[in-house]
Amino acid sequence: MRAEPLIAMPVTTILIPDLAALPEAAAQVVPLLGGHSIVLFEGEMGAGKTTFIKALCRQLGVADDVSSPTFALVNEYRDAQDQPIYHFDFYRLDDPREAVNIGTQEYFDSGYLCLIEWPSRIAALLPPDCLLITLTVTGPSSRELVISN
């Protein structure tokens, strides 16, 4: 279990009625990233974690194709300032030691933005001050996005 952050931010809820609303929702999230370099994405399979990360990366100026690193565990992109963004997907992880073996601690300590899908699979490795984004399916193409820390 993660340690609680020292300062809790208010919970923010963003309703996403359909895919067309993703860019606007991602634009609302960018200023809420604040000083957080570790952003956790929770939600059931098919909730849209990767799809939302694609929209968020577009808002941050990533020109590369953003895709799930399900088998590679981590993908690296470059934002508009040519800074790295690391995108992790731990869904297929069998043991948290696999995450340790790819150097997750170095990524987390880098200060660069780390976007993590399925963070519960490496909960013991996560630093205490993470931003949590939870996506909940509310309809065939609608989602509720809740941001907390």
TORFI-554414 format. One record per residue (C-alpha): residue in three letters; x, y, z. Coordinates in steps of 0.25 Angstrom, whole numbers, padded with zeros to 4 digits, always signed. Layout:
ALAXYZ/...
//
This chain:
MET+0000+0000+0000/ARG+0005+0014-0003/ALA+0008+0024+0008/GLU-0002+0036+0008/PRO+0003+0049+0002/LEU+0007+0060+0011/ILE-0003+0070+0005/ALA-0016+0064-0001/MET-0021+0071-0014/PRO-0036+0072-0015/VAL-0043+0061-0023/THR-0046+0066-0038/THR-0056+0059-0046/ILE-0057+0060-0061/LEU-0068+0054-0069/ILE-0065+0049-0083/PRO-0078+0047-0091/ASP-0071+0041-0103/LEU-0057+0040-0110/ALA-0059+0054-0117/ALA-0058+0060-0103/LEU-0044+0053-0100/PRO-0035+0065-0104/GLU-0043+0075-0096/ALA-0043+0065-0084/ALA-0028+0063-0086/ALA-0026+0078-0087/GLN-0033+0080-0073/VAL-0023+0069-0067/VAL-0010+0076-0072/PRO-0010+0087-0061/LEU-0014+0077-0050/LEU-0001+0070-0052/GLY+0006+0081-0045/GLY+0019+0076-0039/HIS+0015+0061-0040/SER+0024+0053-0048/ILE+0017+0039-0045/VAL+0003+0038-0050/LEU-0005+0025-0048/PHE-0016+0020-0057/GLU-0026+0011-0051/GLY-0039+0005-0057/GLU-0044-0008-0062/MET-0040-0014-0075/GLY-0046-0006-0086/ALA-0048+0006-0078/GLY-0039+0015-0087/LYS-0026+0016-0079/THR-0017+0015-0092/THR-0027+0024-0100/PHE-0027+0035-0090/ILE-0012+0034-0089/LYS-0011+0036-0104/ALA-0020+0049-0103/LEU-0012+0054-0091/CYS+0001+0052-0098/ARG-0004+0059-0110/GLN-0007+0071-0101/LEU+0007+0070-0096/GLY+0012+0071-0110/VAL+0016+0057-0113/ALA+0017+0055-0128/ASP+0020+0040-0127/ASP+0010+0029-0128/VAL+0006+0026-0114/SER+0002+0011-0111/SER+0001+0002-0100/PRO+0015-0004-0095/THR+0008-0017-0091/PHE+0019-0026-0095/ALA+0031-0016-0094/LEU+0026-0011-0081/VAL+0031+0003-0084/ASN+0030+0012-0096/GLU+0038+0026-0097/TYR+0032+0038-0104/ARG+0037+0052-0105/ASP+0028+0064-0101/ALA+0028+0078-0108/GLN+0041+0082-0100/ASP+0048+0069-0104/GLN+0047+0064-0090/PRO+0044+0049-0088/ILE+0031+0043-0084/TYR+0031+0029-0079/HIS+0018+0020-0081/PHE+0017+0007-0073/ASP+0007-0004-0074/PHE+0009-0014-0063/TYR-0004-0023-0067/ARG+0004-0035-0071/LEU+0014-0034-0060/ASP+0016-0047-0052/ASP+0025-0042-0041/PRO+0028-0028-0037/ARG+0043-0032-0038/GLU+0041-0031-0053/ALA+0038-0016-0051/VAL+0051-0015-0043/ASN+0059-0022-0053/ILE+0055-0012-0064/GLY+0060+0000-0055/THR+0046+0005-0051/GLN+0053+0012-0039/GLU+0062+0020-0048/TYR+0050+0024-0057/PHE+0042+0028-0044/ASP+0054+0036-0039/SER+0057+0043-0052/GLY+0047+0054-0049/TYR+0042+0052-0063/LEU+0027+0049-0065/CYS+0024+0034-0063/LEU+0010+0030-0067/ILE+0006+0016-0061/GLU-0005+0007-0065/TRP-0008-0005-0055/PRO+0000+0001-0044/SER-0006-0008-0033/ARG+0003-0019-0039/ILE+0015-0011-0034/ALA+0009-0004-0022/ALA+0021-0007-0013/LEU+0030+0000-0022/LEU+0022+0013-0024/PRO+0027+0026-0017/PRO+0017+0032-0007/ASP+0014+0045-0015/CYS+0007+0040-0028/LEU-0005+0046-0035/LEU-0016+0036-0037/ILE-0026+0036-0049/THR-0037+0026-0048/LEU-0045+0024-0061/THR-0059+0018-0059/VAL-0068+0013-0070/THR-0082+0020-0070/GLY-0087+0016-0083/PRO-0084+0010-0097/SER-0074+0022-0100/SER-0075+0030-0087/ARG-0065+0031-0076/GLU-0064+0037-0062/LEU-0049+0042-0059/VAL-0046+0044-0045/ILE-0033+0051-0041/SER-0027+0050-0027/ASN-0014+0047-0019/
//
